[in-house]
């Protein structure tokens, strides 16, 4: 059966006109690097122009894995005069995770759309085809439950068993829409997340899905967590070796930064971490920077790792059971 797709121009119109609601007279910054999906970059610029917005494409250098969150200072300076920030860097997530972007969001001076580390397929198939109005409503419902909770525990048959008190003061809904200052979304999208409180996560993570900079491992990567930090990484293959190298060599990369639950039923299980982390019933656990989630740990990386078929408990309530979202129970 042929894969369902939408045209890149139609996709850009969805992002620019509905999900971001770009208006005449607004300033739009589109941040790219050498690995960006240029067809989408051009289509988004055309959408901004078509509604009468002032737009600029800001090209910064591509970054190696250990510097994924490093933003060009010249690009960052432009954000002070920006209404709408669209992050389209292909090699890293710098414009999405930069500390100054978080400050501008908190001050309600900017709204943002993260499209980082994605290929053109992510914008034209799979999760891009979701009913975003329904997805946003469900994300708000989950966020309300999440914000009232205290402790989250994630388990899987593959060996994950990790628990932590959560930062319920900053529950992030990324379900497509960012139509007013202070709001952030992604595309494709569909998740709710927050940070484990710093120094509090304890247990084991068995990574059996793809992650930032790594493919889906042939056998799970086992990460032991003590006092909110990854203390050991074991597993076969280049994926485990790469993750171990980053956690051991990049300062604060070992911090447990985020728990996230995917809600998008249209997302594919295709080995792309940005697609799979939004997939309904998947969980991702991130290492490194947690500034965006209201924490204090600044790091040059934010590494999302996908976990399959999780069971997620918030206090005594089951939110996800063996990969099935249970918000109506």
VEXDREN-2710 file (C-alpha; in Angstrom, 1 decimal):
% VEXDREN-2710
k/r/px/py/pz
1/UNK/0.0/0.0/0.0
2/UNK/1.4/3.4/-1.0
3/UNK/2.4/5.8/1.8
4/UNK/-0.1/8.6/2.3
5/UNK/1.5/12.0/1.8
6/UNK/0.7/15.7/1.4
7/UNK/2.5/18.1/-0.9
8/UNK/5.2/20.2/0.7
9/UNK/3.4/23.4/-0.2
10/UNK/0.2/22.2/1.5
11/UNK/2.2/21.2/4.5
12/UNK/3.8/24.6/4.7
13/UNK/0.4/26.3/4.5
14/UNK/-0.8/24.1/7.4
15/UNK/2.2/25.1/9.5
16/UNK/2.2/28.8/8.6
17/UNK/-1.5/29.7/8.2
18/UNK/-3.2/27.4/10.8
19/UNK/-0.7/26.1/13.3
20/UNK/1.3/29.3/13.6
21/UNK/-1.4/31.7/12.3
22/UNK/1.3/34.1/10.8
23/UNK/-0.2/37.6/10.3
24/UNK/0.6/40.5/8.1
25/UNK/3.3/42.8/9.5
26/UNK/4.8/40.1/11.8
27/UNK/8.5/39.2/11.6
28/UNK/9.3/35.6/10.9
29/UNK/12.8/34.1/11.4
30/UNK/13.5/30.7/9.7
31/UNK/16.7/29.2/11.1
32/UNK/18.5/26.6/9.0
33/UNK/21.9/24.9/8.5
34/UNK/23.6/22.9/5.8
35/UNK/21.3/19.9/6.6
36/UNK/17.9/21.6/6.4
37/UNK/15.1/20.4/4.1
38/UNK/15.3/23.3/1.7
39/UNK/12.0/22.6/-0.1
40/UNK/10.2/23.2/3.2
41/UNK/12.3/26.3/3.9
42/UNK/11.3/27.9/0.6
43/UNK/7.7/26.9/1.0
44/UNK/7.4/28.4/4.5
45/UNK/9.1/31.6/3.3
46/UNK/6.5/31.8/0.5
47/UNK/3.6/31.3/3.0
48/UNK/5.0/34.1/5.2
49/UNK/5.3/36.4/2.2
50/UNK/1.8/35.5/1.0
51/UNK/0.2/36.8/4.3
52/UNK/2.2/40.0/4.3
53/UNK/4.8/39.0/7.0
54/UNK/8.4/40.1/6.9
55/UNK/10.6/37.1/6.8
56/UNK/14.3/36.2/6.9
57/UNK/16.2/32.9/6.5
58/UNK/19.1/32.7/9.0
59/UNK/21.7/30.2/8.1
60/UNK/24.1/29.0/10.8
61/UNK/26.8/26.3/10.6
62/UNK/25.9/22.7/11.0
63/UNK/26.9/21.2/14.4
64/UNK/28.6/17.9/15.4
65/UNK/26.8/15.6/17.8
66/UNK/28.5/17.0/20.9
67/UNK/27.4/20.6/20.0
68/UNK/23.8/20.1/18.9
69/UNK/22.4/22.8/21.0
70/UNK/25.0/25.5/20.2
71/UNK/23.3/28.5/18.6
72/UNK/25.1/31.1/16.5
73/UNK/25.3/34.3/18.5
74/UNK/24.4/36.3/15.4
75/UNK/21.3/34.3/14.8
76/UNK/20.3/34.5/18.5
77/UNK/20.6/38.3/18.3
78/UNK/17.9/38.4/15.6
79/UNK/15.4/36.8/17.9
80/UNK/15.1/40.1/19.8
81/UNK/13.2/41.5/16.8
82/UNK/11.3/38.2/16.0
83/UNK/7.6/37.5/16.4
84/UNK/7.6/34.0/15.0
85/UNK/10.6/31.6/15.1
86/UNK/10.6/28.5/12.9
87/UNK/13.6/26.2/13.7
88/UNK/14.6/24.1/10.7
89/UNK/18.2/23.1/11.5
90/UNK/18.9/19.6/10.3
91/UNK/22.0/18.8/12.3
92/UNK/20.8/19.9/15.8
93/UNK/18.2/21.5/17.9
94/UNK/19.9/24.8/18.8
95/UNK/17.2/27.3/17.9
96/UNK/14.6/25.1/19.6
97/UNK/16.5/24.5/22.9
98/UNK/18.5/27.8/23.3
99/UNK/18.1/29.3/26.8
100/UNK/17.3/32.7/25.3
101/UNK/14.4/31.3/23.3
102/UNK/13.0/29.9/26.5
103/UNK/13.3/33.3/28.1
104/UNK/11.6/35.0/25.2
105/UNK/8.8/32.4/25.4
106/UNK/8.4/33.0/29.1
107/UNK/8.3/36.8/28.5
108/UNK/5.6/36.1/25.8
109/UNK/7.6/38.0/23.2
110/UNK/7.8/35.2/20.7
111/UNK/6.1/32.0/19.5
112/UNK/8.0/29.1/18.0
113/UNK/7.7/26.0/15.8
114/UNK/10.4/23.4/16.2
115/UNK/11.1/21.4/13.0
116/UNK/14.6/20.5/13.8
117/UNK/16.5/17.3/12.9
118/UNK/13.7/16.2/10.5
119/UNK/13.8/15.2/6.8
120/UNK/11.2/16.3/4.3
121/UNK/9.3/13.0/4.9
122/UNK/8.5/14.1/8.4
123/UNK/6.7/17.1/7.0
124/UNK/4.7/15.4/4.2
125/UNK/3.7/11.9/5.7
126/UNK/3.1/10.1/8.9
127/UNK/2.5/12.4/11.8
128/UNK/2.1/15.4/9.5
129/UNK/-1.3/14.0/8.4
130/UNK/-2.8/14.1/11.9
131/UNK/-6.1/15.8/12.9
132/UNK/-4.2/18.6/14.8
133/UNK/-7.3/20.1/16.4
134/UNK/-8.3/16.8/18.0
135/UNK/-4.6/16.2/18.9
136/UNK/-4.3/19.6/20.6
137/UNK/-7.5/19.0/22.6
138/UNK/-6.2/15.6/23.9
139/UNK/-2.8/17.1/24.7
140/UNK/-4.5/19.8/26.9
141/UNK/-6.5/17.0/28.7
142/UNK/-3.4/15.0/29.4
143/UNK/-1.5/18.1/30.6
144/UNK/-4.2/18.9/33.1
145/UNK/-3.9/15.4/34.5
146/UNK/-0.1/15.6/34.5
147/UNK/0.0/18.9/36.3
148/UNK/-1.9/17.5/39.2
149/UNK/0.4/14.6/39.6
150/UNK/3.6/14.2/41.7
151/UNK/5.6/11.1/40.8
152/UNK/5.9/9.3/37.4
153/UNK/7.1/5.7/36.9
154/UNK/7.9/4.2/33.5
155/UNK/8.3/0.5/33.0
156/UNK/8.6/-1.9/30.0
157/UNK/9.0/-5.6/29.5
158/UNK/12.4/-4.8/27.8
159/UNK/13.7/-3.7/31.2
160/UNK/12.9/0.0/31.8
161/UNK/11.9/0.8/35.4
162/UNK/12.6/4.4/36.3
163/UNK/10.7/6.8/38.6
164/UNK/11.0/10.4/39.6
165/UNK/9.0/13.3/41.1
166/UNK/8.1/15.5/38.1
167/UNK/8.2/19.2/37.4
168/UNK/4.4/19.6/37.3
169/UNK/4.9/23.4/37.3
170/UNK/6.1/23.2/33.7
171/UNK/4.1/20.7/31.7
172/UNK/4.7/21.2/28.0
173/UNK/2.0/20.6/25.4
174/UNK/3.5/20.2/21.9
175/UNK/0.5/19.3/19.8
176/UNK/0.9/21.5/16.7
177/UNK/-0.6/24.8/17.6
178/UNK/1.4/27.9/18.6
179/UNK/-0.8/30.8/17.6
180/UNK/0.0/33.3/20.4
181/UNK/3.1/34.7/22.0
182/UNK/4.6/32.4/24.6
183/UNK/3.5/29.2/22.9
184/UNK/5.7/26.5/21.3
185/UNK/4.9/23.6/19.1
186/UNK/6.6/21.2/16.7
187/UNK/5.9/19.7/13.3
188/UNK/5.2/17.0/13.0
189/UNK/3.9/17.0/16.5
190/UNK/2.0/15.2/19.3
191/UNK/3.3/14.9/22.8
192/UNK/3.1/16.1/26.4
193/UNK/6.2/16.3/28.6
194/UNK/7.9/17.7/31.6
195/UNK/11.1/17.3/33.5
196/UNK/11.9/14.9/36.3
197/UNK/13.1/17.0/39.2
198/UNK/16.8/17.4/39.2
199/UNK/18.8/14.8/41.1
200/UNK/15.7/12.6/41.8
201/UNK/15.3/10.1/39.0
202/UNK/16.2/6.5/39.9
203/UNK/16.2/3.2/38.1
204/UNK/17.0/1.7/34.7
205/UNK/16.2/2.8/31.1
206/UNK/16.2/0.1/28.4
207/UNK/16.3/2.0/25.1
208/UNK/14.8/-0.1/22.3
209/UNK/13.8/2.7/19.9
210/UNK/15.7/5.3/17.9
211/UNK/17.2/8.4/19.6
212/UNK/18.9/11.6/18.8
213/UNK/21.9/10.7/16.7
214/UNK/21.4/7.0/17.0
215/UNK/19.4/4.4/15.0
216/UNK/17.1/1.8/16.6
217/UNK/19.5/-0.6/18.4
218/UNK/19.4/-4.3/17.6
219/UNK/19.2/-5.0/21.3
220/UNK/18.2/-2.6/24.0
221/UNK/20.7/-0.2/25.4
222/UNK/20.7/-0.3/29.2
223/UNK/21.3/2.9/31.2
224/UNK/21.5/2.9/34.9
225/UNK/20.3/6.1/36.6
226/UNK/21.2/7.2/40.1
227/UNK/20.5/10.6/41.7
228/UNK/19.1/11.9/38.5
229/UNK/22.2/11.1/36.4
230/UNK/23.1/8.3/34.0
231/UNK/25.9/6.3/35.8
232/UNK/26.5/3.5/33.3
233/UNK/25.6/2.6/29.7
234/UNK/25.8/-1.0/28.5
235/UNK/24.9/-2.7/25.3
236/UNK/26.2/-4.0/22.0
237/UNK/26.6/-2.1/18.7
238/UNK/27.5/1.4/17.6
239/UNK/24.4/3.0/19.1
240/UNK/25.4/2.1/22.7
241/UNK/29.0/3.2/22.1
242/UNK/27.9/6.5/20.7
243/UNK/25.5/7.3/23.5
244/UNK/28.1/6.2/26.1
245/UNK/30.7/8.6/24.5
246/UNK/28.4/11.6/24.6
247/UNK/27.3/11.0/28.2
248/UNK/30.9/10.6/29.3
249/UNK/32.4/13.5/27.5
250/UNK/29.8/16.3/27.2
251/UNK/29.4/18.1/30.6
252/UNK/25.9/17.5/32.1
253/UNK/24.8/15.2/29.2
254/UNK/24.1/12.6/31.8
255/UNK/21.3/14.6/33.4
256/UNK/17.8/13.0/33.1
257/UNK/16.1/16.0/31.4
258/UNK/12.6/15.0/30.2
259/UNK/9.8/12.4/30.3
260/UNK/7.5/12.6/27.3
261/UNK/4.4/10.7/26.1
262/UNK/3.5/10.5/22.4
263/UNK/-0.1/11.0/21.3
264/UNK/0.0/11.2/17.5
265/UNK/-1.8/8.1/16.1
266/UNK/-0.7/9.0/12.5
267/UNK/3.1/8.8/13.3
268/UNK/5.0/6.0/11.6
269/UNK/7.3/3.5/13.2
270/UNK/10.0/4.2/10.7
271/UNK/13.2/4.5/12.7
272/UNK/13.2/8.3/12.8
273/UNK/13.4/9.4/16.4
274/UNK/11.5/12.7/15.7
275/UNK/8.7/10.7/14.1
276/UNK/8.6/7.9/16.6
277/UNK/8.9/10.0/19.8
278/UNK/5.5/11.6/18.9
279/UNK/3.9/8.3/18.0
280/UNK/0.9/7.4/20.1
281/UNK/1.8/5.2/23.1
282/UNK/5.6/5.6/22.8
283/UNK/7.6/7.3/25.5
284/UNK/10.8/9.3/25.2
285/UNK/13.3/10.0/27.9
286/UNK/15.9/12.7/27.3
287/UNK/19.4/13.3/28.6
288/UNK/21.1/16.7/28.9
289/UNK/19.7/20.2/28.8
290/UNK/16.4/20.8/30.6
291/UNK/16.1/24.6/30.5
292/UNK/13.2/24.4/28.1
293/UNK/11.3/22.3/30.7
294/UNK/11.8/24.8/33.5
295/UNK/15.0/23.2/34.9
296/UNK/18.5/24.7/35.6
297/UNK/20.8/22.3/33.7
298/UNK/22.3/23.9/30.6
299/UNK/24.0/21.5/28.2
300/UNK/25.2/21.4/24.6
301/UNK/22.9/18.5/23.9
302/UNK/19.4/17.4/24.5
303/UNK/19.1/13.7/23.6
304/UNK/15.6/12.1/23.2
305/UNK/15.5/8.3/23.4
306/UNK/12.4/6.4/22.4
307/UNK/11.0/3.6/24.6
308/UNK/8.5/1.1/23.1
309/UNK/5.4/-0.4/24.7
310/UNK/5.7/1.5/28.0
311/UNK/3.5/1.5/31.0
312/UNK/3.4/4.9/32.6
313/UNK/2.0/5.5/36.0
314/UNK/1.3/9.0/37.4
315/UNK/1.0/8.4/41.2
316/UNK/-1.8/5.7/41.2
317/UNK/-3.2/6.4/37.8
318/UNK/-2.1/4.5/34.6
319/UNK/-1.7/6.9/31.7
320/UNK/-0.2/4.4/29.3
321/UNK/-0.5/0.6/29.5
322/UNK/1.9/-1.5/27.4
323/UNK/1.9/1.2/24.7
324/UNK/-1.8/2.0/24.8
325/UNK/-2.8/5.5/26.0
326/UNK/-5.5/5.3/28.8
327/UNK/-6.7/8.9/29.5
328/UNK/-10.4/7.9/29.9
329/UNK/-9.8/5.6/32.9
END
